[in-house]
C-alpha cells in the first residue's frame, strides 16, 4: 500500500511541476525573445525562489535550511550536493539564497517543456564525450567569473543504491580549486 501511495504522490508531484512549467516556460521564452540573455539572472532567481518553493509547498515537501549565514557577502560558490531524487534540484534551488547554474546532462533537454528551460539556464554536458566534459568545465569557470555559483552533483547521476553516496567524480573539486 505504501508503494502505491508513493507512486500516486510522485505522479501528483510531476503534475504540479508540469503545471508550473506550462506557465513558466512561455513567460521565460517571451522574455528571452524580447531581451536576449540579459534577464537570465532574474529568471534563475525566480525559478529558485518562487517556482521551486511553490512546487515543494504544493507537494507537501517542507525543508529547513541551516548555515545560510555562512554565505552572506561571499561567493560565487561551487556547491556540491548528493542526488537521490528529482526533489534535490528543487530543494537545493529553494535553499540557496542567491542564484546558481547547474551542470546538467544533455539528455535533460529531451524532456518536453523542461528541456527548453534546461537549454537556456544550465550548463550542458554530454557525459560520454571527453570534449564535451572539457567544454562544460570551461563554461562553469566562465560562469563563476561572471558571478554565478555552480551546483554540481559529483556522483554524476542520481544515486539509486542503498548507500548514502556513490563514488565522486573530481570535477567539482577541481573547479573549486
N, C-alpha and C positions, 0 to 999 in steps of 0.2 A: 504494500500500500504506500509506503514512504517513497519508493522509487517512482511510482505513478504520480504522486503529488509533486515530486521534484521535477519530473518531466513537464507536468502542467505548468508549474511555476516558471520553468525555463522558457516554455513557449510563450507564456504571458510576458515575460521579460523581453523576449525578442520582439513581440508585438509592440510593446511600449517604446522600445528603442526605435523600431521601424517607423512608428508614427512620428516620433520626433525627427527622424531623418527625412521623412516625407515633407515635413515643414521646413527643416533646416537647410537641406540641400538646395532647393530652388532659391532661397534667400542668399546663400553664400555664392551660388552660381551667378546670380544677378549682380551682386556686389563685386565679384571678381571681374565680370564682363565690363562693368562701368568704371571700376577704379584700378584694375590690374591687381598686383600683389601688395599694394600699399596698405590695405586694411588687414593684412594677414594676421598680425599680432592681435588685433581686436577680435577677429573671428576665432582664433585659437582660444583667447581668454573666454569668450562667450561659450565655446564648447566645453571648456574645463569648468567654468564657474556657474553656468546656467544649465546647459544640456545634461552634463554628467550628473550633477546633484538632483535634478528633476527626475531623471531616469531612475536613479537609485531610490529616491523617495517613493515613486510610484510602484517600484518593485519590492518595496519593503526592506531595502538594504540600508542600514544605518551604520555609520562608521565614526570612530573617534580618532582625532589627529593629535599626535604628541610631537613636540620638538620643533614646531614652526618657528619659534623664536630664534633658532639657530640659523635660519635662512634670511633673516632681515638684513637688507643693505649689503648683501654679498651676492656673488654669482657672476656669471652663469655657472650652473652646476651640471655635473654628469650624475644622473640619478639612476640607480641600479635597483631593480625590483625582481622578485620572483614572479612567475607567471603560471598560476594554477587554473585560472578560468578567464572567460571574457570579461568578467566583472573587474578584474585587475586594472584594465585600461580605464574604466570609469572611476574606480576608487582612487587610483593614482592621480588622475586628472583633477578630481574634485578636492583632493587633499593638498595638492601643491599650491602655494599661494600665488605663484606667478604663472608664466606660460612656458611650455617646453614643446619641442618637436620630438617625435619618437621615431625610432628606426622600425620600419615595417617591411615585412616580406612582400615582394611584388605580387604574390598570389592574392593578397587582400584587395587589390584593385579590381579583381574579377567579381567581387560581391556586388550585386546590383545596389545602386544608390550609395551605399557605404564606400564603394570603390572610388567614386568621384571625390569624396572628402579625403580619402587616404592619398590620392594622387596629388591633391593640392596642398595638403598640410603636413605630410610626413616625409621623411627621408626614406626612399625605397632602396631595397637591396634584393638582388637575385642571389640567394644563398648558395646556389650551385656554381656561380661564376666568381672566380678569384678576382677578375677585373671589376665586376660589379661591387664586390666587397671592398676593394681598394677605393673605388669611386665614392661609395657611400661613406667611407671613413673620412675622405676629404670633404664631402658635403657636411658631415657632422662637425668637423673642425671649423668650416666656414660659418655654420650656424652658431657655434659657440662664439666666434669672433663677432658675429652680428648681435650678440647679446641674448641669444636663446639658450636655455638649458636644454639638455638632451636626456631623454629617458631611454634606457636600454634594458632588455631582458637578457641577461648574459647567458642564460641556459640555451638561448637560440630559438626556442619554441615553447609551447605550453608544456608544463610538466604533468604528465598523465600517470606518473608512477606513484607508488605508496610512499616513496622517500620525499622528505621536505624540499630537497634540492637535487638537481642533476648536475653533472659536470658543467663548469662555466667555460665559455669562450673568453679569450683575453682582450677582446676589442674594447670593451668598456673601460678596462683598467689602463690600456694603452692610451685611449682617448683622454682620460682624466690626467694622466701623466703629461 
